[in-house]
Amino acid sequence: MIAVRHWMGVALCLGTVLPGPCGAQAAEEQQADVKFQLTYNWQRNGSFRSPYAAANSLAPAGGRMYTFSTTAHIGGRPWQGGEVYFNPEIAQGVPFGGNLVGLGGFTNGEITRAAGTHPTFYRQRLFLRQTWNQGGGSEKVESDFNQLSGSVDRNRFVLTVGNFSVLDVFDDNTYAKDPRAQFMNWNHWTYAAYDYAADARGFGWGFAGEWYRDDWVVRFGRMTGPREPNGLPVDFAIGRHYGEQLEVERAYTLFGQPGRARLLAWRNRAVLGSFADALALLRTNPAAGPQTIVAVRGAPKVKYGLGINLEQALGRDGGVFLRAMQADGKTETHAFTEVDASLSLGGAVNGRSWGRAGDTVGVAFARNALSGDRRRYLAAGGISFFIGDGALNYRAEQTLETYYSLGVNRSLWLTLGLQHVRNPAYNADRGRVNVLAVRMHVHF
């Protein structure tokens, strides 16, 4: 009878229209919750210098981009320590020039889910999270997207299983994580060189474990990747083709302010083409065409990288961050973007000091680089998934981004953003590119 009453309460909570805690129990442990988000991001880039271009070049005449997404975050607590989440989403959008090409760090983090001019409905996430408490004192957990309010032990083990994103668990950062509310460029919501396993929308199937002990956290996990690089169909042969990651996190205090340091190692095993093989084929058989990287896919290959993520509060109203990663760069992009070494640093400040506590201003710089193997392939006229100008005068791709987010009320934010890109697609012969962005974000 107790179980029946419990599930009736969960059903009533999931069915309510009003967001937030469900009933008197929410003050202690939230049993279910429904949250929604809606984001519209419009961008325009101006014309720029371009003495030559190819199929995967950013259009030099300039253009417009837009993305739209709306998501429901539905969660329930079926038993003690267990949480189940389901995220249905509708998305649409069109990149610059109609094709997502021409940059290593793209200017809109939502464009990965864009499905053209017609809204597309899909299941974004469906996963189970189980927490085993192990003492060490209690910590309060606030209600958020895919997070029920309640409390957990400071020392605990958390297992996540199902359909979710690697970035839901790994590479967190207070100041640079969410392209719907913070920095928009791909360079800042994770390491640009982190070729994390996922389908074309950024999600996969697998598991992740997190072990919390005092000021330390150790995370590990394995996820599915795409059947073909950057494709939407999932390769469920997770015993043979996969993405693995291991992250160690340490919380600390510096000059009385909290900070966190994270070290992340990752390893993918997938059917990928190597740039050395593709270049050899391009030189010996020009008739094979510029995209020879596809023709040399064969036996599974290993791709790996190592990165560090730092965040440091500078007071109660803001802080700074830094991410840096190096990947091996021998094989083509598996599931993210065309970057083999990345650096991202910047900061964000809340508007409390000028009487606008709901506002945020942010500034960040990013530098992306390519491996020697990838450079030589592109310089010879090769084309990879997102880039390839037919030739290459190599320089690191650099981006400066700033935004001001205006908190209209507790549920609505309007953001004006500017991005300046030097050496788009690592080519000093093309660019510079300026991008204006206007974003509306709603969540409740």
ZIVENSUL-V257058 format. One record per backbone hydrogen bond with DSSP energy under -0.5 kcal/mol. CO is the residue of the C=O (numbers start at 1). NH is the residue of the N-H. E is the energy in kcal/mol with one decimal. If there is no record, write none. Layout:
BEGIN
CO&NH&E, CO&NH&E
END
This chain:
BEGIN
1&5&-2.3, 2&6&-2.3, 3&7&-2.4, 4&8&-2.2, 5&9&-2.0, 6&10&-2.0, 7&11&-2.5, 8&12&-2.3, 9&13&-2.2, 10&14&-2.5, 11&15&-1.5, 12&16&-0.7, 13&16&-1.0, 21&23&-0.8, 23&26&-1.3, 24&27&-1.2, 25&28&-1.9, 25&29&-2.5, 31&77&-2.5, 33&75&-2.6, 35&73&-3.6, 36&444&-2.0, 37&71&-2.2, 38&442&-3.0, 39&69&-2.1, 40&440&-2.9, 41&67&-1.8, 42&438&-2.8, 43&65&-2.6, 44&436&-2.8, 45&63&-1.7, 49&431&-2.2, 54&57&-1.8, 56&102&-0.7, 59&62&-1.3, 60&48&-1.9, 63&45&-2.3, 65&43&-3.1, 66&94&-1.9, 67&41&-2.4, 68&92&-2.3, 69&39&-2.7, 70&90&-2.4, 71&37&-2.0, 72&74&-0.7, 73&35&-2.3, 73&75&-0.5, 74&86&-2.5, 75&33&-2.3, 76&78&-0.7, 76&84&-2.7, 79&82&-2.0, 81&131&-2.6, 83&129&-3.2, 84&76&-2.1, 85&127&-1.9, 86&74&-2.4, 87&124&-2.7, 87&125&-1.1, 88&72&-2.2, 89&122&-2.4, 90&70&-2.2, 91&120&-2.5, 92&68&-2.9, 93&116&-1.6, 94&66&-1.7, 95&98&-2.1, 96&99&-1.2, 99&101&-1.8, 104&106&-0.8, 106&186&-2.7, 108&111&-1.5, 109&112&-0.5, 110&113&-1.8, 111&114&-1.0, 116&93&-2.2, 116&115&-0.5, 120&91&-2.2, 122&89&-2.6, 122&124&-0.7, 125&87&-2.5, 126&163&-2.7, 127&85&-2.5, 128&161&-2.6, 129&83&-2.6, 130&159&-2.6, 131&133&-0.6, 132&157&-2.1, 135&155&-2.5, 137&154&-3.1, 139&152&-2.4, 141&150&-2.1, 144&147&-1.8, 147&144&-2.6, 149&30&-1.9, 150&141&-2.9, 152&139&-3.3, 154&156&-0.6, 155&134&-2.9, 156&212&-3.0, 157&132&-3.0, 158&210&-2.5, 159&130&-2.6, 160&208&-2.2, 161&128&-2.9, 162&164&-0.7, 162&206&-2.1, 163&126&-2.4, 164&204&-2.5, 165&168&-1.7, 166&169&-1.5, 166&170&-2.7, 177&179&-0.6, 178&181&-1.4, 178&182&-3.3, 184&109&-1.4, 185&188&-1.9, 185&189&-0.7, 186&190&-0.7, 191&194&-1.4, 193&195&-1.2, 194&196&-2.2, 198&226&-0.6, 199&202&-1.7, 203&199&-3.4, 204&164&-1.8, 205&224&-2.3, 206&162&-2.4, 207&222&-1.6, 208&160&-2.8, 209&220&-2.1, 210&158&-2.8, 210&212&-0.6, 211&218&-2.1, 212&156&-1.2, 213&216&-2.4, 215&251&-2.7, 216&213&-2.8, 217&249&-3.1, 218&211&-2.9, 219&247&-2.7, 220&209&-3.0, 221&245&-1.9, 222&207&-2.1, 223&243&-2.2, 225&235&-2.8, 228&231&-2.2, 231&200&-0.9, 233&227&-2.4, 234&236&-0.9, 235&225&-0.6, 236&238&-2.4, 237&240&-1.7, 237&241&-3.2, 242&269&-2.8, 243&223&-2.4, 244&267&-2.6, 245&221&-1.7, 246&265&-2.9, 247&219&-3.1, 248&263&-2.5, 249&217&-2.1, 250&261&-2.2, 252&259&-2.4, 254&257&-1.8, 257&254&-3.1, 258&313&-2.5, 259&252&-2.5, 260&311&-2.1, 261&250&-2.6, 262&309&-2.6, 263&248&-2.4, 264&307&-2.9, 265&246&-2.8, 266&305&-1.9, 267&244&-3.3, 268&303&-2.4, 269&242&-1.7, 270&272&-1.1, 270&301&-3.3, 272&298&-0.6, 273&332&-2.4, 274&278&-2.1, 275&279&-2.5, 276&280&-2.0, 277&281&-2.1, 278&282&-2.2, 279&283&-2.1, 280&284&-2.0, 281&285&-2.3, 285&288&-2.4, 286&289&-1.8, 290&292&-0.8, 290&383&-2.0, 291&294&-1.3, 291&295&-0.5, 292&296&-1.1, 294&297&-1.1, 299&272&-0.5, 299&298&-0.6, 301&270&-2.2, 303&268&-3.6, 304&328&-2.2, 305&266&-2.2, 306&326&-2.3, 307&264&-2.8, 308&324&-2.2, 309&262&-2.6, 310&322&-2.3, 311&260&-2.3, 312&320&-2.4, 315&318&-0.7, 317&350&-4.3, 318&314&-2.6, 319&348&-1.9, 320&312&-2.6, 321&346&-1.8, 322&310&-3.2, 323&344&-2.7, 324&308&-2.7, 325&342&-2.4, 326&306&-2.2, 330&275&-2.2, 330&276&-0.5, 334&230&-2.4, 337&339&-1.6, 340&327&-3.2, 341&369&-2.6, 342&325&-2.3, 343&367&-2.7, 344&323&-3.1, 345&365&-3.1, 346&321&-2.6, 347&363&-2.1, 348&319&-1.9, 349&361&-2.3, 350&353&-0.6, 351&354&-1.2, 351&356&-3.1, 352&355&-1.7, 356&351&-0.6, 356&359&-1.9, 359&351&-2.2, 360&405&-3.4, 361&349&-2.6, 362&403&-2.1, 363&347&-2.3, 364&401&-2.9, 365&345&-2.5, 366&399&-2.4, 367&343&-1.8, 368&397&-1.5, 369&340&-2.6, 369&341&-1.6, 371&375&-2.3, 372&376&-2.4, 373&377&-1.7, 374&378&-2.3, 375&379&-2.8, 376&380&-1.4, 377&382&-2.3, 378&381&-1.6, 386&102&-2.8, 387&384&-2.3, 388&56&-1.1, 392&394&-0.8, 393&428&-3.1, 397&368&-3.0, 398&422&-3.0, 399&366&-2.5, 400&420&-2.4, 401&364&-2.7, 402&418&-2.6, 403&362&-2.2, 404&406&-0.6, 404&416&-2.1, 405&360&-2.0, 405&407&-0.6, 406&408&-1.1, 406&414&-2.3, 411&443&-1.9, 412&408&-1.7, 412&409&-1.4, 413&441&-2.7, 414&406&-3.6, 415&439&-2.6, 416&404&-2.2, 417&437&-2.8, 418&402&-2.3, 419&435&-3.0, 420&400&-2.2, 420&422&-0.5, 421&432&-0.5, 421&433&-2.7, 422&398&-2.0, 423&426&-2.1, 424&427&-1.1, 426&395&-1.6, 426&428&-0.6, 427&430&-1.5, 429&51&-0.7, 433&421&-3.3, 434&46&-1.7, 435&419&-2.4, 436&44&-2.4, 437&417&-2.9, 438&42&-2.9, 439&415&-3.0, 440&40&-2.6, 441&413&-2.6, 442&38&-2.5
END
